[in-house]
Each structure stands twice: as C-alpha cells, then as structure tokens.
C-alpha cells in the first residue's frame, strides 16, 4: 500500500493499537495523548485588541511526547493525522501540524467514524487536507470560553469568593438548575381526589376496578371532598351498567438509535452511570478493545454525534441478524429511518455497534463489567431500532351510573416486536400493569363491591437528574454533544450544584452566582442567547460565517457589560447565605450550617468563633438499619472514604457497602451492594435469611500480603 515511512498520529495508545493492527508493518502509529498545544493557564492568552490572536504554547507536561513525535515525523515521508472526527479532533490535528512544522505535501488528515479494517484502510487511501472551518469553529469556542472565564471569574473573586469561575455554558447550566429550584419554591399544591369503584360481574365470577372519568361524557376533575361526596351519593343507590366497550389494536414503534445525549440519559437511568463515566467507557469501546481471538477491535461508531442516520451497510447487517435470530416477522420489511432534528450538525452516524454480529454475549469475556453493560445497551438499542413495532390489543370499558362515567383499561401484548430486545426507560416511575378485564358485554349490569376515595395534592416539579438536565440542555440548544458531560462535571466540581441521591440541587453559592450573572450579565446566562451563539459556531463550521466576526460581535457587548458591572458593584461584596442542615451541633445544640473548605463541603456550628465544632456532611441513604430499623446515613472517614452507618451511634452498625432501595424478597430487609464502578449485584446481609450471601462470596478483594496476589481487599475506595 505504501512504503515504510508512514506515520499515523492518533490521541490514545488504545486507538493506536487498534489502527496499527489494521495497517500493518508499513505504518508506525503513535499517540499524542490528546492536546499538545493550548492556551497558557497563567493568563488569558488571547489578544482581544488584535483580531483575537491566540497565544498557543506547547503543553509542558507533554515535552517528551512532542520530542518523540518530532523525531518520528522527520523520519517519515507521509504523516497521517488521525485524531477524532469532530471539531476538537480537527483542531488537535491542526495543532499537531503546526507544532511539528509539517507541510501540506507531507501531512494529511484522516478520520474514522468507526475503527474497523475497511473504514481505516479506506480513510488512509483517501486522505484530505485539514478542514479549517472545523478548526476555526473550535478556536472560536475555545476563545469565547477563555474570554468569559478569564474576564468574568476575577469579578466573582472580588465580589463573592476567591476560586470561583464563570463559563459561557456552565453558567447557563447552573441557571437551568436554579430556575427549576425557584419553580419548586413557588409551587402551590392543589387538592384533587381520586375515586375508584370495584365492580363485580352479575354472577360474581369476575371483578375489576374502574376510575372516575366524568359526567355526561365530559371529563371532570374532582377537586374537593364535596365533589366526591356528590358523586358517591348519586351512584350509591344507582345501577352500574356497561355503557361501551372499545377494542383497538395499537402499535408501539421502537426508539431510534442513540445519539450522545440519549446515550448519556439512558445510561444514567439504566446503568446508574454519570455522563462523564458513560463517555469515558464509550471512548474505550470506540478506540478498541482486545477481543479474544481477534485482537484490538473498535466496537462502536463515534460517540459524539447528534445524527440519527445509519449507513446502508449497517441497516443491511441488522436485517440479517434480526431475521436469522428472531424470524422474518420481527423485521419491518424496509429499514426504519429516523429523522434527525433540525439544527443538528449531522456530522456522523448515530451511535451503533461497528459489527452487529459481535453480540454482547459473544464478547462478554473480553469486556470489563461496565464496558459490557454499555456495549449491550448500545447494541440492543440499535438492533431494536431496526425491528418491527410491538402490537397490543387495548380494551377501554366505560361504565355508567347516574350519569357518571367510570373507566377501566386493559392491554394485552399480541406481538412483542422490538420489545423482545429492548425497551426504553423513562425518568418517571413505571405505571402499574393493567390487569386483564373479565368478559363483558354492553348493557351488562354490574354489582358495586366498594368505593375507594383518595385525597391527593399536585406535586411540585422534580429536580433535575443528570439525565434530565442533559435533555433540558439539548432541548434549549445549550451546548453540544461533546460539552454535556464536562459541563455537568464542572458545575458539580465548583459546588454550584450538589447531587442528593440522583437529583441535582443548587447550593447557596450557585444561586448567588446566578443572581449576579442575571443582574449584570443577562446575555451570558440567557438560554436563547447561548443557543444562538451555538448556532453561530455551527455556521462557522459550515463556512457560513467568519470566526473572528463572531468573536468581535460578542466581545463588543460583553466588554461594555463587564465595565458597567464593575462600576455598578463598586466595593460591594456579596454575602453567601448560610445553608442550614437538619443536623444540630453536638456541643451547643445550634442548627448546623454547610460550609466549603479545601476538602469540600462540611457541617459547621454557626456559633463560631465561640463554638468551633465541625463534622462531615451526612446523607440519608435508602433502606433501614438492619440492627435497629433507623435511618442509614452516608458519612466520610478521616481519610476521605465514604461509609454507611446507623444514624444512632450507639447502635454500632457500619459498613463500606452501599445500601440500595430494593428489599430482600425473602426477609424484607435492606439489601446492599459493593462500592465502586460498574454493575454490582445487591445481596442480603441477614444471616437468618435464605438469601444471605456470606462475605467471602460478595466479591471483595483480599488485601495484598507479601508474595501473594490480591483477591479480597476490603479497603474502601479500592473498587
């Protein structure tokens, strides 16, 4: 194919190993380990008065790698820059070309949507020049974020607290969380009532429950006890007659294959993975995994995408697998095509397995637990997306009494279709399955067995989870697939937002920062403005706009706003309100407040300096203490390891294992799972229970002894 003087530069050793396997001895494949040139950390590094000229500098920590690559490039006739196929990957390739001083005649750009033999070889045989529109879009984003961060953050230091940061996207994400919290505070509960009747067939051989629907064929909401009493009084002495039975057949279509945002959301819901974990594991699957008997194999297509399209070849392979595995009835006849939403970049295919015939079970032994679970999720979703719809027989029965309608529904699966492989989870709790209705006919007379009435109140909106925050960012156009995970990590790391269980709550600090930003920098935290800025960056990528013009238009207004804000605030310093906890000081009994220090958030007595008592923050966990049935709290040891203990210190219960929300089906006690990443199967710790799992079978590693291999190490944090 070529002589031996070919150098291919990628970002990671795993990717280098996979690509090297496909290219053979004629090519040397080296890894840059990411960015080798960037803006300096110690200063803004952008000349805002000179067409936003960036001051790119070699990354000092990568001096040895730079030296090795320069040496390899000098010995090579042709250099292929094979970084990831997105804006950032294009920018890394451009930086490599500039840093290694490569000419257009020697350096070429290649990219792979999937790392398979055919795709890699085809890309090498069809190289191109670096796409400067992509590079400039990435430069514009980097410089925008640098300007906002380096010019706005010092203002936060002066006015609120040292060490704070502001970012163009992170500030908007924090605002979304704060706005939701304000909606919850402003929420006013409204009373409503549920009214159900249990009805028996005339011969009492069958029964079912019907819910109140309305009167005179119009839907009615029962808002008070008087409303309920009126209905009950009217129907108590009236007959119940089957008014209508409606039979319909419904089709349920599969969800489309994953894009970045939907993968992060579903992995959060199903696998309890953070967006950052999801993307890190997906990167491993994309770059290549050592599969037994095959060597390094790229298992999925590129995972930063907002497109729902798939290749004809992938659709054809899915068809073969579905027909051979499930039968022709499970294939819809023609490939399912999903429409990508307007405004998407559509640069890559949807996320799918590179080879659908590498089923999760075939390669399970070659994957770590978390890799297997994520690969199975991606594989199943893709295969299901190409399958036939599920078919359900649905029955709706309306029962009339004194003009009031009570309704019962039931549905039966006629054909599983795609559900044989995959069903999407939702953030809401699953609805209870509708029981099958007895045999009924119109005008059948029914017997009232009993009436069930329940007072309810409307619930406030739920706080965001990481999954629903990503969905909100996607829907409002804030950020792009590559920015969702790092944005959430940033606002959590800055303590603008904290995670309580699976929900995100703004801290007092986050609310103060958002208020200042809304008062002084309305555009920066305006969702519409941020979405329009993302669109402008997309226009730069598509060659429709000049990146310097985009920066100039933003900076003109931003610099004036910054100047006005500094003048308006003067010497004012904004106090962060105390965040009160449910804990009380062990010394003086005052309600403790949450403070932040070098090692994170902690509880402190508000009586300082008279009282200096502090203690770690505790978080209530699901389940009950197996010894005394009180709450289990998450605490932190002096060395920083999380552990779980009974709220009553005298009880003495303590474990490094994590309590889960599921109770043992045999004894009803709280179950636990091992700490650490990946899937962990819950186990019962009740020695008197049939489901009890002894410690030696729970999967602990043993602490290393000299001359021995570790198997059962119970040290916290080792998982």
Helices and strands as residue ranges (DSSP letters): E 6-10, H 13-23, E 27-31, E 37-39, E 46-47, E 53-54, E 56-58, G 60-62, H 63-75, E 78-81, H 87-99, E 107-109, H 117-125, H 132-159, H 170-186, E 191-200, E 207-215, E 218-219, H 225-236, E 240-252, H 260-271, H 275-287, E 289-291, E 295-297, H 312-326, G 328-330, G 364-366, H 369-385, E 390-401, E 404-415, G 417-420, E 445-457, H 466-476, H 484-493, E 497-500, E 503-506, H 508-520, H 527-541, H 547-569, E 579-584, E 591-597, E 600-604, E 614-616, E 619-624, E 631-636, E 642-646, G 649-651, E 654-655, E 658-663, E 670-673, G 695-697
